[in-house]
Amino acid sequence: MPRLKKRDMTLTDLRKYDGTGPEGRVLVAVLGKIYDVTKGKRFYGPGGSYGGFEGRDASHGQATINVYAMNEKY
């Protein structure tokens, strides 16, 4: 899969990269930096151990080690 070009994204843009799109790409943001975790889709994609982080800003969930916190609004 080709690298994604660097660009700014809103949270709405980021939500498109939750692993369910046609490309299957999975992105996660932490402290404003976006990471392509597609290679770890088994863990970060839908149904994975860290599936709550896909297509989201995972800063709070990563800091608290709480995947379920990703479903709540902060």
C-alpha positions, 0 to 999 in steps of 0.5 A: 500500500502506498504511503499517505501524503502528509496533510492536516486532517480534521477528526471527521477526516480521520474517521474515514480511516477506520479500516472499513473503507475500500482501501482498508487503511487504518490511522490513529492520532496521538497528541496531534500526530497521525500514525498509519497502523494499517500493518497492524490492522489485526490489532488496530482494525475493527474487531482487534484488541485496540479496535476502539482507536481506529480512525480516532484521536487515541490520546486519552485512551492511550494515556489511560490504557483504556480502549473503551474510553474511545467510545466516550466524548472528552 
